[in-house]
Amino acid sequence: MKIPHEKPIEKKYCKIVRARAMIIAENRVVQKACTEKENRALLDFTRICEYTENNRVEAKTALGGFPESLWETYSAFANTMGGYILLGVTENPDKTFSTVDLPDAEKLLAEFYVKVNDPKRVSVNLIRNRDLYTATVNGNHIAVIYVPRAAREQRPVYVDGDIHNTFIRNGEGDIRLSEEQIRKMVREREEARKLSDSMRYMGAITVWLTDHASASARELAKKLELSTSQVRRYLNRLMAKGVVEKQGNGPATRYRLKRKPG
């Protein structure tokens, strides 16, 4: 008798199962380890009926499964001030909130966790394990996603692999950015990245000169895998700040940390 092969479980489903287990374990840690100060920073779920949607909170019922519309909110929160996405929370006609009981809140968070790690879904994953957790409100199970604000060098955060799907939060709505607004955000990102690189390389030069009596621009360039002209620009900035001083001239020029008088 031929025994039929068991159908392989879909790869995506396996990821969701593993992520769900991680969410459950992490949720226990969060609930057990949160200090009183940290709890004050979280939403006060005892007063959830007093909340309304605003520039930091978005409610989604999610009884029909994973709400794909949340990705616009993810982008909007990331590009603005950050915020909370509440699954299992519905907005009433008077704009107040009420909760519904999600049949499997952890599974929704696990599905989110898998998708947010897909670069085809979002340009940047900002989520840490502690940003995903479940809560019980009025006897109902809800899921909470905290979206941190993206750093300047990470923005714009967009969805579905298209930079034109870039959103910001304005009041209680997600607003798609115009072409000019996106270009401005990209310019700011590149400026921030250049500044970040400058600080990183100047820090590396300072550390190297702390451990060595002196170095030439060529030696530092080889160490940092930069051009000599780039290193000289960073050295000039460090000299302007009074951190580094130059010894000698021409090809024999060397640099060292500036010595304090006395």
N, C-alpha and C positions, 0 to 999 in steps of 0.2 A: 504494500500500500504506500503510495507516494504521499509524503507529508508536505503540505503546502508551506512555503516559506512565509514567515511572519513579515508583514509589510514594514519597511523601515520607517521609523518616526522621522518626520520632517526636521531638518536641521534647525529651522527657525523655532519650532516647538521645543526642541531640546534646550535651546538658549533660554526660552521663556521659563521652562521648568527650573533650570539652574538659577536664573535670575530671581525667580519667585522664592527659592530656598534662601538665597542671599538676602532678599528683602525681609523675609520673616526673621532671620537671625539678626540682621542689623536693627530691625524695629524693636526687638527685645532689648538690645544694647542701648538704643536711644532712650526708650522708656525707663530703663533702669538707671542710666548714667547721667541724664540731664540734671544739672544743678538748678537751684531755684532761680539763679540769675538767667540761665539759659532758657528756662521755661517762660520767664517773663518776656523774653525776646520772641517767643513763638506766639501764634495766635491763641487767644483766650477762647477755647472751645465752649466754655460755659456761657459765653455771650454771643455765640455765633448767630443767633436770630437777630441780633442788633446790627450785624454787618450788612453792608451793601457792596456791590461791585464798585471798584475804584481803580486808581492807577497802580495799586499794589495787590489787589485780590481779584481773582476770576473764579466763578463757580460754574461747574458743569455737572449735570445729573449723572451721565455715564451709565445709566441702567441698560442701555442698548448695546454696551460694549465700549471698546476704546474710542474716545472721541477724537477723530483726526483733526478737528478744528483747533485743538489745543496748540498745534505747532505754530500757528500765527501768534498766539499769546506767548509762547516760549520765546520767539524772536522779539516780540514787543517788550517783554519784561527784561530780557538780556540787554537790549539796546537802550533801555531807559534807566529805571532805578531798581530792577529786580522785583520779585513778587511771588505770591502764592497762587497755585492752581489747585482748587479743591474739587475732587471728584466725589460724587455722592451728595452734592449740595445743589439745590435748585433755587432759582431766583423767583420769588413770588411777584404777583402783579404790582404790589406796592414797593417793589425793589428790595425787600428784606429777604433773608435767607431762611431756608429750612432744609433739613437733611432727609435723605432716603437711605435705605439699608442696601449697600452693595453686597451682592452674593459672594464676591471674591475680590476684595480690595487689593490684596497682595498680587494677584495675577495681573491686575491693571497696571500696577507699579512695575511689575516685572516686564510687561510688554513695553511700557514706556522706556525702561532702562535699556532694553535691547535696541529699540529704535533710535534712542538719542545717541547711541554709540555708532550709528550708521552715518558716515559722512554724506551719503546721498540724501539723507533726511534733514540733517542740520549741519551747518558749516562748522560749528564749534560745540563740543560737549562741555558744559559748565558744571554738570551735576556731580556732586560728591555723594557717597553712600548715605550720609546723615541728612541729605536733602529730601530723601524719600521715606515716608513713614505712614502708618495708618493711625487712626484715632477712632474712639467710640464716643459719639455725641447723641445724647438722648436715646441711647440704646441702639443707635444705627452706626454701622461701620462705614467710614469714609476713608479716602486716600488723599494724602497731602504731598504736593510737589512744590518745593521751594526752588525758584529759578534765581540764581545770583546775578548781579549786574556784571556784564562782560567788561573786561579792561579795555582801554582805548585801542590797544594793539590787537585786540580780538574782534573789534567791531568793524563793519556791520556783521551781525549774526543773522543769517538768512536760512530759508528752508527750501527743500526739494531741489537742491543743487542749482538754484537760480538766484543770483544776487538781487534781481528785481523783486523777489519775495522777501523783502526786508521791511520789518514793521517796528513801530514805536508805540508806546502806551500813551494815550491821551484821555484822561478821565477814566471812563469805564470801557473804552473801546480800543481796538487794535487798528492803527492807521498805517497803511502802506506808504512808504517813502517815495518821493518823486525821484526822477533821475538825478536832478541837481543835488538833492539832499543825500542821496547815496554817494555821489562823487565827493561831496564834502566830507562824509564820514570816512571814506577810503583815504582821502588826503590826511585826515587827522590820524588815521591808523598808521600810515607810513611814517608820519612825523614821530609818533610815539615809538614805533619800532626802531627808528634811527636813534632816538634818545636812549632807548633801552640798551641798544648795542653799544653806544658810546659809554654809558655808565658801566656796562659789563667789562668792556675792554680796558677802560681806565682803571677799574678795580683790579683787573688781572695784572696790569703793569705795576700797580702799587704793591701788590702781593709779591711779585717777582723781585722788585727792588728791595722789599723788606728782607728777603732771604739772600740777596746778593749785593755785594758792595756797589756795583754799578753795571751798566749794560749799554751797548750801542743800540741805535735804532734798528740796525740790521739783525742783531741778535734777538731783539724783542719781536721783530717781524717774523723771524723763523719760528720762534716759540709760539706765537699766537696765530700763525698761518695767515698773516696779513701782508699787504704790501708795505714797503718801507715808508712810502708817503703817507699811508693811513696811520701808521704808528707815530710818525712825526706830528701829525695833527693832534693825536691824543696826548702826546708828550707836551706839545705847546699849551694845550688846555690845562694840563696838570701843573705846568710851570706858572701859568697865569693865576692858578688857584694857590700857588705857594707850596705845592706838595713836592714837586720835583725841581731839581736844579741841574744846569748843564755844566759839564767840565770839558774844556778844550774847544777846538774849532775844526772845521773841515772833516775829512774822513776819520780823524781820530776822536771825534766828539763822543763823549759818553754821558750817561745820565744817572743820577742817584737821587735818593730821597733827600729833600732839603733838611739840613741839620739845624736844630734849634740852637740859637746863640747861647753861649755859656755852657 
